[in-house]
Amino acid sequence: MTTDENSSTMTVLTLMHILGYAGLIPFVVPVWLMINGFWFGSGLQSAALFGFYAPYVFIAYSAVILSFMTGTLWASWQVADSQSIDKPIVLMSNLLALSAWCALLLIYVAPIMTIFAVTLLMLGFVSLLWAERRVNPLAKQYWRMRLSLTSLVTLLHLVVVILMLMEL
């Protein structure tokens, strides 16, 4: 790898770190509003962001990010170490994107399904991390970032599920 390629790779990794951690903000803000509404307001019903119900904002952003991230699997079959996983990986990318879409639809079925929607999204992020690791040995720096971000996103999803269950 030449110095220019190495420098370019570091610049892209730095940008990915900045965007990755900045991408946590739209997860954190609705969760903070939900916690605030739960402890100091009249429950989750009082948690709103620009007039939108905070749990729905959280779910919508989560679904968009999960769908975006599953795009990484779509082309991963080309770099997979084993041809035995290329078809399952392409199928999994579609399954995860469709599960994110289903999570968006579930919030219209019944209030209790909102808890299931958040759980489905959380499991989608964990599954995506597992699949990415399985398909392609990731650079150490990128893997640490992905593991850290997925852990934080999973924790935020768990907080939302717990708040919703406490609200029942």
PEMO-V97386 format. One record per helix or strand of 3 or more residues. SS is the DSSP state (~ for helix, > for strand). FROM is the first residue (numbers start at 0). LEN is the number of residues. If there is no record, write none. Layout:
SS;FROM;LEN  SS;FROM;LEN
//
This chain:
~;2;20  ~;24;16  ~;43;3  ~;53;21  ~;75;3  ~;82;24  ~;110;25  ~;139;28
//
